[in-house]
């Protein structure tokens, strides 16, 4: 079995790639979003990662999705709904040019989410990212775990589920409640 999950060493171009995408989303969405956050492993300097950016567009209230979704569709995204994570709406880039603009520039691979301010999905992303950014030890441990899992499986669901105990430990130490930790673990279970 040849693993197909690619985990690479941290690349210093990831923050600039995020900033370039953030600028496009800011221009398109304006005051509909209260913040745009670079989350996931590519947002943590020094952390090995799948070379795919994770971006959270943050809105104050769920009703704002009625305005956000059509704009994202015009930029080349398909809405995928909450996908089992309340308050976090996923969007799939329909082409390598998404977010699409007149120049047809190939964009970095990325996962795009629209999160409701204060939602578990958003808090989970931010708490985990911030804890890792503060701890070189956690960066090393998590990077080694990700590389090991990627070498053992080509099943992305198994890969994600296998990281759950580590993620839960970090989130517990960051103050997330045990009920929320159970939700996070359940969300990472292989479907």
C-alpha positions as CSV (number, residue, x, y, z in Angstrom):
1,X,0.0,0.0,0.0
2,X,1.4,3.4,-1.0
3,X,0.1,6.2,1.2
4,X,-1.6,9.0,-0.6
5,X,-1.8,11.4,2.3
6,X,1.0,13.9,1.8
7,X,2.4,15.5,5.0
8,X,5.3,17.9,4.3
9,X,7.5,20.0,6.5
10,X,6.3,23.6,7.2
11,X,6.7,25.9,4.2
12,X,7.2,29.6,4.8
13,X,5.1,30.6,1.8
14,X,1.9,29.4,3.5
15,X,1.2,32.7,5.5
16,X,1.5,34.8,2.3
17,X,-0.7,32.4,0.4
18,X,-3.3,32.9,3.2
19,X,-2.9,36.7,3.1
20,X,-3.5,36.7,-0.7
21,X,-6.7,34.7,-0.4
22,X,-7.8,36.7,2.6
23,X,-7.5,39.9,0.6
24,X,-9.8,38.4,-2.1
25,X,-12.4,37.3,0.5
26,X,-12.2,40.7,2.3
27,X,-12.8,42.5,-1.0
28,X,-15.7,40.3,-2.0
29,X,-17.4,40.0,1.4
30,X,-16.6,43.3,3.1
31,X,-18.5,43.9,6.3
32,X,-20.4,40.6,6.1
33,X,-17.4,39.0,7.9
34,X,-16.0,40.1,11.2
35,X,-12.7,38.2,10.7
36,X,-10.9,35.8,8.4
37,X,-8.6,33.4,10.2
38,X,-5.8,31.1,9.0
39,X,-6.4,27.9,11.0
40,X,-5.2,24.3,10.7
41,X,-1.6,23.1,10.6
42,X,-0.4,25.4,7.8
43,X,-1.1,28.3,10.2
44,X,1.4,27.1,12.8
45,X,5.0,28.0,12.0
46,X,7.2,24.9,12.1
47,X,4.4,22.4,11.9
48,X,4.4,19.6,9.3
49,X,1.1,19.7,7.4
50,X,-0.8,18.5,4.4
51,X,-0.1,21.4,2.0
52,X,-3.7,22.6,2.1
53,X,-4.7,25.9,3.8
54,X,-7.6,26.0,6.2
55,X,-9.5,29.3,6.2
56,X,-12.4,30.3,8.5
57,X,-14.6,33.2,7.4
58,X,-16.3,34.4,10.6
59,X,-19.8,35.9,10.6
60,X,-21.7,37.3,13.6
61,X,-25.0,35.5,12.9
62,X,-26.2,32.5,10.9
63,X,-28.7,34.6,9.0
64,X,-25.7,36.3,7.3
65,X,-25.1,33.1,5.4
66,X,-28.0,34.1,3.1
67,X,-25.7,36.9,1.8
68,X,-22.3,35.1,2.1
69,X,-23.2,31.9,0.2
70,X,-24.3,33.6,-3.1
71,X,-21.0,35.7,-3.1
72,X,-18.9,32.6,-2.5
73,X,-20.8,30.8,-5.3
74,X,-19.8,33.6,-7.7
75,X,-16.2,33.1,-6.6
76,X,-16.3,29.5,-7.6
77,X,-17.4,27.6,-4.5
78,X,-20.1,25.1,-3.8
79,X,-21.8,25.1,-0.4
80,X,-21.6,21.8,1.4
81,X,-23.5,22.8,4.6
82,X,-22.5,22.0,8.1
83,X,-21.3,18.5,7.4
84,X,-22.1,17.4,11.0
85,X,-20.4,20.3,12.7
86,X,-22.9,22.9,13.9
87,X,-22.0,26.5,13.2
88,X,-19.3,25.6,10.7
89,X,-20.3,25.6,7.0
90,X,-18.0,24.1,4.5
91,X,-17.4,25.2,0.9
92,X,-15.8,23.3,-1.9
93,X,-13.7,25.0,-4.5
94,X,-15.0,23.9,-7.9
95,X,-11.8,24.6,-9.7
96,X,-8.1,25.3,-9.2
97,X,-8.9,29.0,-9.9
98,X,-11.3,29.4,-6.9
99,X,-11.7,32.1,-5.7
100,X,-12.2,32.9,-9.3
101,X,-11.4,36.4,-10.6
102,X,-10.8,37.7,-14.1
103,X,-7.1,36.7,-14.2
104,X,-7.7,32.9,-13.9
105,X,-4.9,32.5,-11.5
106,X,-4.3,29.0,-10.0
107,X,-4.9,29.3,-6.3
108,X,-3.3,27.3,-3.5
109,X,-5.2,24.3,-2.3
110,X,-7.5,25.2,0.6
111,X,-10.5,24.3,2.7
112,X,-12.9,27.1,3.2
113,X,-15.4,27.4,6.1
114,X,-17.8,30.0,7.2
115,X,-18.2,29.9,11.0
116,X,-20.6,31.5,13.3
117,X,-18.9,33.6,15.9
118,X,-18.7,31.6,19.2
119,X,-19.5,28.3,17.6
120,X,-17.8,25.1,18.7
121,X,-16.3,24.5,15.3
122,X,-14.6,28.0,15.3
123,X,-13.6,27.8,18.9
124,X,-12.0,24.4,18.4
125,X,-10.0,25.7,15.4
126,X,-8.8,28.8,17.2
127,X,-8.0,27.1,20.6
128,X,-6.0,24.3,18.9
129,X,-4.1,26.6,16.6
130,X,-3.2,29.0,19.4
131,X,-2.1,26.3,21.7
132,X,0.2,24.9,19.1
133,X,1.6,28.3,18.2
134,X,2.7,28.7,21.9
135,X,4.4,25.3,22.2
136,X,7.4,24.0,20.3
137,X,6.9,20.7,22.1
138,X,3.3,20.3,20.8
139,X,4.4,21.3,17.3
140,X,7.1,18.6,17.3
141,X,4.7,15.9,18.8
142,X,1.9,16.7,16.4
143,X,4.1,16.9,13.4
144,X,5.6,13.5,14.1
145,X,2.2,12.0,14.7
146,X,0.9,13.4,11.4
147,X,3.9,12.1,9.5
148,X,3.6,8.7,11.1
149,X,-0.1,8.3,10.4
150,X,0.3,9.5,6.8
151,X,3.0,6.8,6.3
152,X,0.6,4.1,7.7
153,X,-2.6,4.8,5.8
154,X,-4.1,6.2,2.7
155,X,-7.6,6.5,4.3
156,X,-8.2,10.2,5.2
157,X,-11.0,9.3,7.6
158,X,-8.7,6.9,9.5
159,X,-6.0,9.5,9.5
160,X,-8.3,12.2,10.9
161,X,-9.8,9.9,13.5
162,X,-6.3,8.7,14.6
163,X,-5.4,12.3,15.5
164,X,-8.4,12.8,17.8
165,X,-6.8,11.8,21.1
166,X,-4.0,14.3,20.6
167,X,-6.4,17.0,19.6
168,X,-8.6,16.3,22.5
169,X,-5.7,16.4,24.9
170,X,-4.6,19.8,23.6
171,X,-8.2,21.2,23.7
172,X,-8.7,19.9,27.2
173,X,-5.6,21.7,28.4
174,X,-6.8,24.8,26.6
175,X,-10.0,24.8,28.7
176,X,-12.6,23.3,26.3
177,X,-15.3,21.6,28.3
178,X,-15.5,17.8,28.4
179,X,-18.9,17.9,26.6
180,X,-17.3,19.9,23.7
181,X,-14.4,17.6,23.7
182,X,-16.8,14.6,23.2
183,X,-18.4,16.5,20.3
184,X,-15.0,17.1,18.7
185,X,-14.0,13.4,19.0
186,X,-17.4,12.4,17.6
187,X,-17.0,14.7,14.6
188,X,-13.6,13.1,13.8
189,X,-15.0,9.6,13.9
190,X,-14.8,7.6,10.7
191,X,-18.2,7.8,9.1
